[in-house]
């Protein structure tokens, strides 16, 4: 009885790509993770578009002369701003719900490889705890409220207790930590797919975010008084805006990496043909 001879090329070598594909074929939740990131993007984008639309309407209204404002029906002139604020509140709740549900879907479906699940668990905890601390600081820590109708002079009258100030700072710190953990989660996702280009992109963005954060804290702490802080607000706001836009871009790029990574798992025609040929040559006994 004779046996078929095999060439070493007939067997697939254990490359890094094959190892990654082996992991991904047993991790069935990546489609849900991609949809969760899509929900996070939807929440932020809808909120941005709504805020921009209401801001444009407010700018147009404020630019009108007193005579032109009198031509507007009183119902729209008096009730319109309150309706706009109510609409913004409802949209904010919807967007916050999208972000929470998106994080939850990522947590429940991402694998533990590269620490991705634990990073998302910490991120979701911060996302829930940060607004709760902020609400508590506004509810119990305000000794004297700001008089918004007086503009900047009315804001200066805001006074908070020591405990309220600590909770407000803690809220900002927790929310900042949540953002950093989410970026690290995106990096872990890219590493799960061995996507070096996207890992590098996340690293660059993370360094930029740290620079913006340190710069914001420095400008805020070195301001001599409230007026000096207001003068620096434009620079701080520009940095935060660029950082937030980069945040959305990184989420979208990593989400696209999941799509392309899952597409690579689909068997190609050439691979199926070669696999059939290998199977046909694997008949051991040859008489």
QUINOR-V909316 format. One record per residue. N is the residue number from 1. RES is the residue in one small letter. PSI is psi in radians with two decimals (999 if undefined). OMEGA is omega in whole degrees, -180 to 180 (* if undefined). NEAR is the number of other C-alpha atoms within 10 Angstrom. Layout:
<<N RES PSI OMEGA NEAR> <N RES PSI OMEGA NEAR>>
This chain:
<<1 x 2.30 -179 5> <2 x 2.75 180 8> <3 x 2.55 -179 11> <4 x 2.55 177 10> <5 x 2.47 -179 9> <6 x 2.46 172 11> <7 x 2.64 -179 6> <8 x -0.46 179 8> <9 x -0.28 -178 7> <10 x -0.23 -177 13> <11 x 2.41 180 9> <12 x 2.34 180 8> <13 x 2.62 -178 10> <14 x 1.38 177 8> <15 x 2.96 177 9> <16 x -0.69 -179 10> <17 x -0.70 -179 11> <18 x -0.61 178 13> <19 x -0.77 178 11> <20 x -0.79 179 16> <21 x -0.62 178 19> <22 x -0.72 176 12> <23 x -0.84 -173 15> <24 x -0.55 -179 18> <25 x -0.39 179 11> <26 x -0.08 178 9> <27 x 1.74 -170 15> <28 x 0.03 -174 13> <29 x 0.13 -175 15> <30 x -0.55 177 19> <31 x -0.69 177 16> <32 x -0.64 177 17> <33 x -0.75 178 24> <34 x -0.74 178 23> <35 x -0.61 176 15> <36 x -0.75 176 24> <37 x -0.58 176 23> <38 x -0.67 177 17> <39 x -0.70 178 21> <40 x -0.79 178 22> <41 x -0.74 -180 22> <42 x -0.78 -179 16> <43 x -0.82 -178 23> <44 x -0.72 -177 18> <45 x -0.75 178 14> <46 x -0.72 180 16> <47 x -0.72 179 19> <48 x -0.82 -179 13> <49 x -0.70 179 11> <50 x -0.77 180 17> <51 x -0.69 179 15> <52 x -0.76 -180 12> <53 x -0.80 179 12> <54 x -0.60 178 16> <55 x -0.68 177 12> <56 x -0.75 178 12> <57 x -0.73 179 14> <58 x -0.69 180 13> <59 x -0.70 178 11> <60 x -0.74 -179 10> <61 x -0.75 -178 14> <62 x -0.42 -180 11> <63 x -0.18 -180 11> <64 x 2.59 176 11> <65 x 2.80 179 9> <66 x -0.62 179 9> <67 x -0.71 179 8> <68 x -0.60 178 10> <69 x -0.58 180 14> <70 x -0.40 179 11> <71 x -0.30 179 9> <72 x 2.36 178 12> <73 x 2.43 -175 9> <74 x -0.55 179 11> <75 x -0.76 -180 8> <76 x -0.64 -177 11> <77 x -0.67 -176 14> <78 x -0.66 -176 11> <79 x -0.43 -177 10> <80 x -0.85 180 12> <81 x -0.67 179 14> <82 x -0.65 176 12> <83 x -0.66 179 12> <84 x -0.74 178 15> <85 x -0.69 178 12> <86 x -0.73 179 12> <87 x -0.72 178 14> <88 x -0.68 178 16> <89 x -0.77 180 12> <90 x -0.75 179 12> <91 x -0.65 179 17> <92 x -0.73 177 19> <93 x -0.74 178 14> <94 x -0.79 -178 15> <95 x -0.71 177 22> <96 x -0.68 176 17> <97 x -0.71 177 15> <98 x -0.76 -179 22> <99 x -0.77 -179 23> <100 x -0.82 -180 19> <101 x -0.69 178 18> <102 x -0.76 177 24> <103 x -0.70 -179 22> <104 x -0.73 179 16> <105 x -0.66 177 19> <106 x -0.77 -179 26> <107 x -0.75 -175 23> <108 x -0.28 -173 14> <109 x -0.26 -179 18> <110 x 2.53 178 23> <111 x 2.95 179 22> <112 x -0.12 -179 14> <113 x 2.48 -178 14> <114 x 0.23 -180 15> <115 x 0.29 -174 15> <116 x -0.75 -177 24> <117 x -0.70 -179 20> <118 x -0.61 176 17> <119 x -0.73 179 22> <120 x -0.60 177 25> <121 x -0.80 178 20> <122 x -0.69 179 16> <123 x -0.81 -179 26> <124 x -0.65 177 23> <125 x -0.77 179 14> <126 x -0.67 180 22> <127 x -0.60 179 23> <128 x -0.63 -175 14> <129 x -0.59 -177 17> <130 x -0.97 178 21> <131 x -0.56 178 16> <132 x -0.74 177 13> <133 x -0.69 180 21> <134 x -0.73 178 20> <135 x -0.71 180 15> <136 x -0.67 180 15> <137 x -0.66 178 22> <138 x -0.52 -176 16> <139 x -0.71 -173 11> <140 x -0.22 -173 13> <141 x -0.01 -178 20> <142 x 2.03 177 18> <143 x -0.60 179 14> <144 x 2.09 -176 11> <145 x 2.78 177 14> <146 x 2.56 177 17> <147 x 1.60 -172 14> <148 x -0.46 -178 13> <149 x -0.27 -180 9> <150 x 0.08 177 10> <151 x -2.46 -177 10> <152 x -0.63 179 14> <153 x -0.62 178 14> <154 x -0.57 179 13> <155 x -0.58 -180 15> <156 x -0.37 -178 15> <157 x -0.07 180 13> <158 x 2.25 178 14> <159 x 2.32 180 15> <160 x 2.61 176 18> <161 x 2.93 180 14> <162 x -0.73 180 12> <163 x -0.71 179 13> <164 x -0.70 178 21> <165 x -0.70 179 17> <166 x -0.74 179 14> <167 x -0.65 179 22> <168 x -0.76 177 22> <169 x -0.71 178 14> <170 x -0.66 178 17> <171 x -0.79 179 23> <172 x -0.70 -180 15> <173 x -0.74 -179 14> <174 x -0.74 179 21> <175 x -0.64 175 21> <176 x -0.71 177 17> <177 x -0.68 178 17> <178 x -0.71 177 24> <179 x -0.71 179 18> <180 x -0.74 178 17> <181 x -0.62 179 21> <182 x -0.68 176 24> <183 x -0.72 176 23> <184 x -0.59 175 21> <185 x -0.78 178 25> <186 x -0.66 177 24> <187 x -0.72 178 24> <188 x -0.67 177 22> <189 x -0.80 179 27> <190 x -0.63 178 26> <191 x -0.58 177 18> <192 x -0.53 178 21> <193 x 0.11 -177 20> <194 x 0.75 -179 16> <195 x 1.56 -173 16> <196 x -0.62 -179 12> <197 x -0.77 -180 12> <198 x -0.57 175 21> <199 x -0.74 178 20> <200 x -0.72 178 13> <201 x -0.78 180 15> <202 x -0.69 178 25> <203 x -0.76 179 15> <204 x -0.76 180 11> <205 x -0.67 -180 18> <206 x -0.72 177 19> <207 x -0.75 179 11> <208 x -0.72 180 16> <209 x -0.71 179 22> <210 x -0.70 178 13> <211 x -0.78 179 13> <212 x -0.74 -180 17> <213 x -0.83 180 17> <214 x -0.71 178 12> <215 x -0.69 179 15> <216 x -0.79 179 18> <217 x -0.72 -179 11> <218 x -0.81 -180 11> <219 x -0.61 179 17> <220 x -0.70 -177 18> <221 x -0.47 -178 11> <222 x -0.04 177 10> <223 x 2.26 -176 14> <224 x -0.64 -179 10> <225 x -3.08 -177 10> <226 x -0.65 -180 14> <227 x -0.70 178 13> <228 x -0.64 178 13> <229 x -0.68 179 16> <230 x -0.67 179 14> <231 x -0.52 179 11> <232 x -0.10 -176 15> <233 x -0.61 -179 15> <234 x -0.77 178 11> <235 x -0.76 179 14> <236 x -0.76 180 19> <237 x -0.68 179 12> <238 x -0.75 178 11> <239 x -0.73 180 18> <240 x -0.62 179 16> <241 x -0.80 178 12> <242 x -0.71 180 13> <243 x -0.70 -179 20> <244 x -0.71 177 14> <245 x -0.70 176 10> <246 x -0.61 177 17> <247 x -0.81 179 19> <248 x -0.68 -180 14> <249 x -0.74 -180 14> <250 x -0.73 178 19> <251 x -0.81 -180 20> <252 x -0.67 -179 16> <253 x -0.76 179 16> <254 x -0.66 176 22> <255 x -0.72 175 23> <256 x -0.56 177 14> <257 x -0.62 176 19> <258 x -0.75 180 20> <259 x -0.85 -179 14> <260 x -0.60 179 12> <261 x -0.70 177 20> <262 x -0.55 178 16> <263 x -0.55 179 10> <264 x -0.33 179 11> <265 x -0.35 -179 14> <266 x 2.31 -179 9> <267 x 2.35 178 9> <268 x 2.75 -178 9> <269 x -0.73 -179 9> <270 x -0.72 179 9> <271 x -0.69 179 10> <272 x -0.67 179 11> <273 x -0.79 180 11> <274 x -0.60 178 12> <275 x -0.67 178 13> <276 x -0.69 179 12> <277 x -0.71 179 12> <278 x -0.68 179 14> <279 x -0.69 -179 10> <280 x -0.51 179 10> <281 x -0.13 -175 13> <282 x 0.19 177 14> <283 x 1.92 -170 10> <284 x -1.02 -175 11> <285 x 2.29 174 9> <286 x 1.98 -177 8> <287 x 999 * 6>>
